[in-house]
Amino acid sequence: MRVLGIETSCDETGVALFDTDRGLLAEALSSQISLHAKFGGVVPELAARDHGAKLAPLVNQVMGEAGLGLQALDGVAYTAGPGLIGALMVGGAYAVSLAYGLGIPAIPVHHMEGHLLAPMLEDPAPAFPFLGLLVSGGHTQLVAATGLGRYATIGNTLDDAAGEAFDKVARLLGLPYPGGPQIAALAETGRADAFAFPRPLRGRGLDFSFSGLKTAVRIAVAAETAKTPRLSDQLRADIAASFQQAVVDSLIEKCLRALDATGMERLVIAGGVGANRLLRQMLTDQARARGVEVFYPRPELCTDNGAMIAYAGAQRLGQSTSLQIVARPRWPLDTLTPSN
């Protein structure tokens, strides 16, 4: 069975073709980073318009690379939420129209389920049950996954998501959007112990908080700027490294507490911040020291992409026959329908 996956939840247009027998056949991605960079963040209207312009050419590109016509499709999966409503409507309208014209199912996919299942595109792939760390620009949560659609959120951010904190701190340091890769690169030459930034909620439950950490960085930047009009490159690198270490420490501490609480022996790291090398290295080392297997997708499948939507849609092929467009800006992962 072949499923076309369409991702338009935010600022990247992703398209991919997944075959349940042969795996991922082709994929393409168009990033909007340059479009939004001058604004320091995503402009929803610009994002929706760019999806509309890029989607059809990307579908043609993917099908051409796979050497197949649209008639070879058995389903069209699309991101139905959570995300920007205008962007979701663009992808949903295209997917449902295509499915209607071909007489095949349109499959609405939860964006975060796509991220959670992305490591299953790799070899080896994780098996249920597992603990998932979903960490991105809009989400930071711990999920106990016991089966397809059987998810329980056991930890969540109380304020900023980790990726959002990266973006805000990047602006404080004069770095371009998106902030995660920029801070990680700058931190390579910095000292992680140069600033004693807080680890919010350390030792308290499974929830995250990054707002106080972001504020601590702002105060540190203001204090240093008061001494000199321009921060030196080394000082900026030290701040970046110290901030990154604080975020990674916070994520690791909560993951280890959640592993202890659930007794699970498999850990999945997913979402854009999951591409952070320091997080991968430290979390993998500490989890494996406890006998826990760790899984994560290749970096290009950590950020938003069509492959994860195609895969998730293929797992739910046959469950949805409606051609009504589904677009949900907010959509709790816990409310998904389990797969039989």
LUMVOLO-416656 format. One record per residue: x, y, z of N, C-alpha, C in turn. Coordinates in steps of 0.001 Angstrom, whole numbers, plus 524288, in hexadecimal, padded with zeros to 5 digits. Layout:
# LUMVOLO-416656
XYZXYZXYZ ...
This chain:
# LUMVOLO-416656
803517FB558000080000800008000080376804DF80000 8021A808947FCB48053A80D5C7FC3D80220812097FE39 8049C814FC801BE8020781981804188056681E5A80331 802EA8226E80131805818277E8008D804C682A9280591 808FB82CBE807AD808B282FCC80C74809958358E80B5C 8064D838E580D9F8069D83E8780CD5806F28413F81224 80B0C8445A812E180BF184725817CE80C0784D0B816D3 8084484FD481930808078558A818A5806558580F81DC6 8084F8562A822308065F85820827368088E85D77828A4 80D3D85EC9826A380FAE863AB8284F812CC86624823DA 817FD8659B823FD81B39868878204681E768650C81CAF 81CE38602881C1181F7E85CAF8185F81B6E8598581570 81BFC8596D81049818748565B80D0681B208512C80BD8 818F484CF780DEB81B56847D580D2B817B88442680A53 819EA84124806BE816F383D3D803CD81A42838528037B 817D6833C98042881AB182ED9803CF8170382A858021B 8194E826737FFF581655821DC7FE478186181D1D80130 814DC81A7E8040D81658815EA80722813768112380520 8166680CE48048381441807E0802CD814B08040D8075A 8106A8018F808CE8107E7FE1A80D59813EC7F95680C86 815377F816807B0818B17F3AD8069481E537F561805B7 81F0E7F9E88033A824487FB91801A38267D8000F804E2 8234D8024C808428252F8069E80B748249980BDF808CA 8280080F8480A3B827C1814D78082A829D7814E080292 826828166F7FEE182800816557F95982A5B81B897F793 8284E81FD87F97D82A41825007F7E68282F8290D7FBB4 82B1182D5E7FC38829568319F7FF9A82BA0836C57FDAC 8290C83B027FF1F82AEA8403E7FDB5829258440D801ED 82C3B8481D802AD82B1184BF4806B682C7585165804CC 8290485514805C782A0F85A8E8049C829BE85D9B809B8 82E2B85FD480B5982E59862B88104382D1B8687B80F5E 82A9486ADE8132C8293787065812E382CB5873C881665 83125871BC81803834808749581BA6835DD87A0281995 8378487A47814B68390F87F5C81288834718831C81229 82FC3880F88118E82B128842E81124829C8886DA8164E 82A878840E81A93828FC8860C81FB982D808885A822DE 8324D887658213A836E3888EA8245D836EB88EBC825B5 835728920B82215835BD897AC8230F831BA8997F82713 82DD58961F8282C829E88977082C1482B268950383163 82F1D891AD831928309C88F2F8367682CFE88AD98382B 8298688922834C5825D0884FB8360C822068843F8318E 81E95880818321C81B0787F2082DD98167E882F982D7C 81578884EB828C9810EA88832827AB80CC6884A58253E 808848838A82803804B887F9882637802B088062820B1 8014D8852F81F3E7FF278861C81A088032D884EC815CA 808048868B816A080C2088569812D380D1487F8881272 80CD187CDF816E180D9E87734816DC809788747F8139A 80488875DB81466800478736081186800CA8745280BA4 802218791C80A278029E87A518049280712877458020D 80B5E876B6804ED80FC9873DD802BC80E8A86E0F80229 80BB086BDB805EA80A01866638055B806CC865BB8005C 803488696F7FF7F7FFF38691A7FADF803088693A7F5D4 8073E86C387F5CF80A7086CA67F11980DF6867E47F04B 80FB7865827F479813A5861607F41E8117785BD57F3F7 80CB785B127F5DE80AC0855C47F6B980A4C8528E7F1B8 8078E8548C7EDD4806C68517F7E90480BF18502E7E64D 80F9E853E27E5BB814A4852777E3538179884E4B7E668 8174084E687EB90819F284A717EEAE817758450C7EE02 8124C844F07ED9C80F9F83FF07ECA78115D83DAF7E769 8118F840FE7E3668135683F357DE3E818FC83D447DE7D 81C3F840067E180821BB83E777E20B822348391C7E49C 81F5F838427E8D581FAC833517EBB581DB282ECE7E862 8194C82F927E5D58173182B567E29A81ACC82A377DE02 81D3482E527DBE3820E582D8C7D79E825AD82A8E7D955 827CA82BD37DDEE82C60829077DFEF82B24823567E10B 8264B8224B7E29D824B881CE27E3AD82365819F17DEAD 822E281CD37DA648219181A527D56F81C02818567D53E 8188281AF87D7FA81312819397D84980F5D81DB47D70A 80ABB81C4F7D52B806A68202D7D45180321820777D90E 7FFEF8247F7D9447FC6C8252B7DDB97F89F8209C7DE4B 7F77881DFA7D9F67F3D2819977DA277F605814FD7DD49 7FB11815197DE787FD72810DE7E17E7FC98811867E758 7FA57815E57E8FB7F998816F47EE877F4ED813F97F0B9 7F5758125E7F59C7F12F80FCA7F8677EEEF813427FCAA 7F17F817927FDC47EF9981B2C801BB7F2D282020801C1 7F07B82460803B27F33C82958804437F2C982B00809FC 7F73382B3380CAA7F74F82CD6812247F9038328481272 7F6CE835518162E7F83D83AD3816C77F82183C4F81C88 7FB4A8402681DE77FB58842148233C7F65D8452282442 7F3488434A8280A7EE50845CB829557EEC38492D82E35 7F334848FC830DE7F3FB84C14835937F7B38494083932 7F96684BE183D467F8D58517A83E367FC61854A883AA6 7FB3D859AB83A277FE5B85CFF836BC7FB9186216835A2 7FD8B864FE831E57FB28869F18304C7F663868CA82CEF 7F1F286B0382E457ED118699082BAD7ED3E86A71825C7 7EF6686ED4824117EFA686FD381E787F31286BEF81BA7 7F78C86AB181DF77FB1E866E581BA17F8A98617D81B71 7F5FE8600781F9D7F36085AF281FC47EF2385A9181B93 7EC4285ED981AC67E81385ED0816E87EA2D85E268115F 7EEB4860678104D7F10B85FD780B197F23985A1180A04 7F4F08579080DAA7F6478521280CE87F18084E9680CE2 7EDCE84FA6810667E91684C7A810B17E5C984CE280BC8 7E52A851A5809BF7E2058526D805067E47484FA28005D 7E99C850087FFEC7EC4284D6F7FB8D7EBB9847827FC0A 7ECAF84572800B37EC9A83FC5801787E73083D858008C 7E33884013802BE7DDE183E148022C7DC1683E797FC7E 7DD77842B37F9DF7DC00843447F4547DE9083F0F7F103 7E39483E097F2137E65983A027EF1E7E3F9834A47F026 7E2D9833887F51A7E09282E7C7F6737DB3282DD67F3ED 7D823832027F3EE7D2EF831C57F17A7D363830A27EBA9 7D6FE833557E91B7D7A48328A7E3807D97882D157E219 7DC9382AB37E5917DEA6825797E48B7DB2C821277E6B1 7D74E822A07E9D87D3DD81EB77EC2A7D68181B697F050 7D9FD81DDA7F3567DCDC81B1B7F76A7DC2C81DFF7FC9B 7DD8E81B94800FD7DCCA81E248060C7E073822C1806E8 7DE7A8269C809B17E1AA82ADB80BCD7E249829CA8119D 7E719829F9813927E82D82858818EC7EA4E82CF081C10 7E73682F1E81FA47E92A83360822F07ECEF8313E82709 7F17B833A2827877F595831BA82B077F6D3835CC82F2B 7F775833FE833F07F92C837698382E7FEFF838698378F 8006983D6683764805D883EE58366A8099B83C5D83A50 8083083C5383F4F80BB383A3A8434380BEC834428431F 807BE831B98415F8081782C108409380BF882AEE83C2E 80BFA82E4D8383A80FCE82DAB8340C8155382DED8361F 81673831D28396281BA78323783BBE81CDC82D6D83F17 8190382BBB8421C819D48275B845B681B1882250842C9 818D4821B183E29819A381CF083B1A81E2A81D5A8373F 8206F82209836A3824AA822D0832D38293581EFE8338E 82AD281DA78386082F22819E8838F982DEA81482836B3 828ED81363835B28278980E5A83373828F180DF882DB0 82AA08125C82B7082C9681250826138324F8109F825E6 834B380FFA82A8283A3880E8582ACE83AD0808B482C05 83F90806DA82BA3840CB8016C82CE6845778015D8309C 844C47FF6F8356C840137FCEE8377B83BEC800E083900 837137FF16838FE832B08026A83A73830CE800E383FE3 82EE3804AA842D382CE68035F8480B827C080069847C1 826B77FD5E84BAE821BE7FAA584C2C81EDE7FCD6850E3 819C27FC7D850CC816B17FE008555D817847F9F0859AA 8174B7FB7F85EA08168A800CB860A881BB5803B5860FA 81B66808E7861058201380C15861BE81E9A8115F86417 82282813F886647821E7819508682C823BB81CF1863DB 82097820C88628C822008248285E7E82311829E3860B5 8276882C3685F208287F831B0860468277E834BB85B44 82339837AE85B2F821E883AF2856B5823AE84075857F3 827A58423F8552682A048473F8568382AEF84A6885189 8281B84ED58513282847851F984C628274B857AE84DAD 8264A85AC78499E825518604A84A6F8202D8615E84D24 81C5D85DE184C778173B85EBD84EC4815C985AED85308 818CE856C3853A781769852B88576E81C2B850C985A6A 81B6E84FBE85F5B81F3984CD68627681C0C8497A8662E 81BE78446A86527818A8841028685281ADF83B7B86875 81970838C486C9781AD48334D86D44815EA8301086C7B 8165B82C1186928811D0828EF867B9812EE8232D868AB 80F80820AB86B8C80FC481AFC86C2E80C9281898867C4 80F348160C8641780CA6813D285F8080C6380DE886010 807AE80BD086056807008062B860FF804F28038585C15 803B78069A8581B801D9804818532980063808F684F95 7FF1B807C784AB47FDAA80BD9847007F8AD80E8E848D4 7F90F8139A849E47F4958168484BCD7F3AC816048519A 7F6EB813048543D7F65F81255859E67FABE8155A85CA1 7F9B981A5885D7F7FDAB81DD785F977FBA28208E8647F 7FEFA820EE8685D7FDAC823C786D20801F0827C486E19 8008182CBA86E2280448830E186F41805378310787523 80A0A82FF6876BF80B3E82FBD87C5280E988346287E18 8104A8378D87A6D8134783C3C87BAF812A1840348775C 8124684523878C28116484926874CF8141A84E2D87682 814E8851BA872D381728856C087449812E685A3C87694 8143F85D1087A9E810888608E87D2681084865E987AA5 8144F866F287738814A586C16874B18171586B7386F49 81BD086D6686E8281E6686CF78696981FE8867578683A 81FA7865EB86344821F78610486188827D8861D386107 82ACD85D93860FE8307D85E04860B183235860CE85BB8 82FE185F6A8574B83154861F48526983003867B38525D 82BAE86919854D782A3186E978554182E338719985877 8301A86F2A85CAA8341E871A585FE3839218726485CC5 83A9286E928598D83F2886F198563783E8C873D785298 839F38746F850478390E878CA84CAD8397787E0F84F75 8373887E5B854248373E88358856FE83CB8884C2858DA 83FA3880ED85AAF844F58820185C698486288369857BA 84772880F98534F84A658824A84E95849B68880A84D3B 844F088A0584DC28440588F9384CA0847028930A85076 847458915A8556484A388945F8594784FFE894BB857D7 851F1890A4855308577289076853B6858698927184E2A 854478947184BBF854E18968B846778557B8926784249 8536F88DBD8434E853DB8897583F8E84EE48891D83C4F 84F548875F8377584AB68870B83411847218827683584 8425F882B88338183E7B87E918341283FA687A4083018 83ED2875368317783D348731783680841CD872B383A47 840B28733583F60844D6873C184330847BA86ED5844B2 8451C86A458447A84788865738464A84CBF86435843C0 84CEC863BC83E94851E28628F83BFB855F7866D683CB7 8543486BBE83D02857D68701F83DA585A7C86FF6842FB 8576F86F0984707859A686EC084C4A85D3A86A0684CD0 85B9D8659E84AA285EDE860E984AED86422861CE84854 8641E86481843E686900865928411D86C6C869518443C 86A1786D6A8466286D0F871378497186F3986EC084E6F 86C3B86B30850BA86DD0868B3855A28729E8653E85506 873E0863C68504B8786B8606384F5A87D6E862D485174 87DC686800851678828B86AA98532D881D886D3485890 87D7F86BF485B3187C7386E4D8604287D5086A98864C4 87D4186CC18698687DD5869A686E4987879868FB870CE 876E88641F87180871B68630187390871358645787954 8759E8652687BFC8756D866778818F8768C86C428828E 8767F86F5F87E74877C8874F187F0787389877E5881FD 86E9F8764D8814A86A3A878CE883F286704874A4886C1 86589875C088B92862838720988EBF85CAD872F588DEB 85ACD8719288949855448723C888288520F86E0E88AFF 84D3186F5588C6D849FD86BA688F6D848148670A88C2E 846D1862CE88EF38442E85E3C88CA683EC885E1A88F29 83AEA860CC88CEE835CF8614E88F6E8333385C0D8908D 8308985BC6894FD82D8B8572D896B0830F38525D89775 836008531D898498396C84E93899308378E84B9289DFF 836FE8467189D5783564843168A1A582FA98436E8A306 82C9A8460E89FB982703846C78A0DF823B5844D689C58 8219C8403389CCC81DF883E1F898F78205A83D4C89399 81CED83D1088FA881E9A83BEF88A5781D8A8407388694 81B8F844D28889D81A7F8494A8853C81F6F84C9288467 81F6884F8388014823CD852D787E988225F8589387F3C 8265285BD787FB5825988618187FA382A98863F387D86 82A058675C879A782E9A869ED8775D82E3B86FD687774 829D2871EF879568292A877918797282D1C87A2787D28 82DD5877DB881CD8318C87A0C885898371B879D38839B 83865875A0880D783D9B8751A87E9183E838795887A81 83AA087A328773B83AFE87E518733F83BC5883A8875CF 838E48849987A0F8396A8899187CDC83ED988A2687F3D 840F0885D988139846358860C8838384A418877F87F63 849918857E87AA684D24886DD8766984C8E88CA48750B 847B788E84874E4846D889411873A28497689792877AA 849098962387C9F84B7D8993E880C58516F899288803A 8538C8948A87EEB859398941287E4185B1E89754879AA 8583D8973E87569859B189A56870D08597A8A0268721D 855688A1C0874F1854ED8A74387664859668A8F1879EF 85AEC8A58287D9B85F2C8A6C988138864598A75487E56 8654D8A3DB87A9E86A318A414877A986A3F8A8B4873F1 865B38A9E1871B98655A8AE4E86E1B8663B8B377870F0 864D08B398875F4865A88B8568790986B738B96D879D7 86EA58B54E87986874458B5EC87A3D876ED8B79887531 874DF8B5B5870E0877358B6E186BC8872E58B731867BC 8730A8BAE98642686ED08BB988605986DE28B6C785CF3 872088B3CC85C00871828AF5285879873D18AA7C85AFF 870BE8A65B85B20872A28A17385D4D876D589F29859C3 87B0789D5085C0B87F2189AD4858EF87D2E895A0856DA 87FB1893C2852C487E3088EBA8508387EB088A5E8548D 882CA88A96857BD883878867C85BA487F45886A985FCF 87DC788B578615C879B588BDB8654F8747D889D886341 8734A88B1885E6A86E738892085C0386E8B8832D85BB8 8731E8810185A66873A387B4C85A18872F3878D285F7E 8750487B62863838747F8795B868D786EC98795C86A94 86C0887D8E869508668187DDB86AB0863748799D867D0 86492878F6862C9861E3874F485FB2862E386F82861E1 867CD86E5D863258692D8693186527866B28683386A76 866B786C2086DCB8647586B8C8730785E8C86AD3872B9 85C0D86DC886F478566686D3786E828551B867D186C54 857DA8663986838856D186123865DF8576E85CC0869E4 85B7E85D1986D1B85C638590F8710A857E7858E7874FE 855DC85D74876698518685DA387A1E84CA785B0D877DC 84B8C85C08872D98470D859948704C847C5853AE87012 84C55851FB86E5B84D6684C6286DDF84D15849B787334 84F5884C168772D84F14849D887C6D8496E8493887E3A 8463084D2A87D25840B184CF987EB983DCC8489187BED 83EB884812876DD83C24843F9873D783DD483E91875AC 842D583DE7876A1844D9838D28784E842B08375787DA0 842BE83B1D88142840E4839EA8868C83B448380388684 837EE83A868837783276838F688342831CC833B48808C 834DC832C187C718349482DB4879C18360E8293987D6C 83A36829E78805483BF1825C2883DC837F0824DC8882E 8359B8290688A268317D8287088E1482CCB8258D88BCE 82B76826C6886E7826FE8243C884688281981E758835E 82CE781D32881D882E55817BD8811782DD4814BA88633 82F8B8171C88A6682F058149988F8882949813E389100 8261F817E288FDF8209C817B68916681D7C813BA88E48 81ECC813148894E81BCC80F8D885EE81E1B80A1788594 82322809AA886AD825BE804A088621826A6803118807B 82604806B587CD8826B8805728774982C7D804D3875FE 82D8F8019887215832F280050870B48347D8023E86B51 830F98054F868E083227807AC863D5830CB80D6E8640E 83438810AB861C88338081651861BB833EA8184D85C23 8301581B6685A848300981DD385555830B3823B7855F6 83463825F0853078353882B98852FA8336682DA184DB0 82FB78314D84DA582D9383326848B182C77838F8848F5 82BED83B648446682B01841018441682FF4843E5842A3 82F57848D284119833BC84BDF83F158385784C46842C3 8376384D22847D983BA984D8B84B9683E498483F84C5D 83B938441084AD583DE083ED684B2B8429A83E23847AA 8437F841DB8441A84820841A4840BE84CED843D58437A 84C3D846418480C8509F8489084ADF8548A8445884C6B 85960844F084AD085D50840DE84BA385E9B8400585160 85EE2844448546286019843BC859EB85BCE840B185CBB 856E9841EA85B818528783F1985DE4852BE8395085C7F 853978382485790853CE832A9855E68582482FB4858B7 85CAE83211858D08612E82F6A85B188606F82E70860ED 85EFD83289863D185E97832038697C859FC82E9A86B18 8558A82F4686881850F682C35869EC851B88267586882 854218257E864018552C8201B8626F858D881D718664E 85CFD8202E867D1860C981DEA86B7585E3E81CA5870B9 85B308204A872C4858EE81F75877ED8548381B76877E0 8517D81B5F873AD84D4B817878735684F7B81202872A9 8535E8117F86F40855AB80C5786E648586180A4F87342 85A7580DDA8767385CE580C3F87B60858E6809B687EFC 853EA80AC887E0D84FB58086D8811E84D55803B987E5E 84FA580231879FB84D997FDC287710849097FF1587392 8486580424872428440F805F386EFE845E28069D86963 842EA8047B865A384413805448601D8422F80AB785E75 8454280D5685B45843E78129D859918435E812BC853A0 83F3A81537851C983E298158684C2E83D0181B2A84AB2 83EE181CC38463083D99821E78441D83E3D821BC83E38 83B4D824FC83B6B83BD082524835B98409B8283283413 842488277E82F358468E82AA382D1A8450D8306D82D8E 848E2833E782DE6847BB8397582EDB843B183BD282B2D 843D183A65826368402583CC08228383A8783AFB8236E 839D1836B5826638348E834FA827B4832ED836C382D26 83648839C582FBE834D383C17834C28316C840DE833EB 832DF8441C8302A82FBD848AB82EED82AE1846F382BE5 8274284A8582B058226B8492D8284F823A484706822E5 820F3842D282165822068404B81C6481D5B83D0B81AAF 81D3083BE8815AE818E2838D4813968195E8330A814A7 81E2C831208158481EFB82B858164F81C258298B81B21 81C7782C8081F6B819EC82AB982437813F882ABC8239F 811E582E608208780C4082E9581FAC80A8A82A1681C28 80DA9828E58183580C638247B814C980C7481F62817D4 8106B81EB981B3E810CB819E981E4D80C3A8196E8221C 80B2F81DA6824FA806DE81D81828B7801AF81C8A825F2 8010A81EF48215D7FC4481E2181E657FBB58188081C96 800128161D81B0F7FFED810AD819507FE3880D0D81DBA 7FFBF80E63822927FE3B80B28827027F86580B8A82826 7F60A80FCA8266A7F074810A4827657ED288103182272 7EF6C80E3481E5C7EC8B80D84819777E7FB809C681A56 7E36580B60818C27DEC980825819847DB84809C381E2A 7DD9180D308217E7DA9C80EE1826177D7228138D824F1 7D86781682820D57D57481B4281FB27D39081B2381A06 7CE8681C18819567CC4A81C378140D7C9E98218D812CF 7C9F0825188168D7C79B82A3D815C87CB1782DAA8125E 7C898830C280F017CB798348180BCA7CA9683A1280DBF 7C90783A8A812A27C89D83FAC815137CE068416C816C9 7CF628465F815C57D48284870817407D4C38490481D29 7D8CE846CC81F817D9A88473D825207DE3184AFC82601 7DD5484F03829217E178852C382A6E7E0B68547183013 7E446852CD833777E3BF853CA839107E8B18567383B15 7E87B85B9683BEB7ED1485E6183DE77EF0185C2A84319 7EB5185A7F8465F7EC9B857F484B517EA2E8528284B51 7ED5484EAD84CC27EB738494384C607EEA6845EB85029 7ECA6844F8854E07EF99841D1858B27F0C083C5F8569F 7F58A83ABC857297F735835A38553D7F43783137857E0 7F2BC831FF85CC67F00282DFB85FC47EAA982C9D85D99 7E8718300C85A457E31682F38858687E2D982BFC85367 7E75182A3C851717E7498273584CA17E48D821F784D57 7E25C8200E849087DFB981AFC8491D7E3B9816A0848AD 7E3B2812DF84C487E76180E7C84BE47E66180B3484710 7EA84808E78450C7EA0D805638409B7E8CF7FFED84294 7E52A7FD60840057E3BD7F810841AD7E7E27F4208400B 
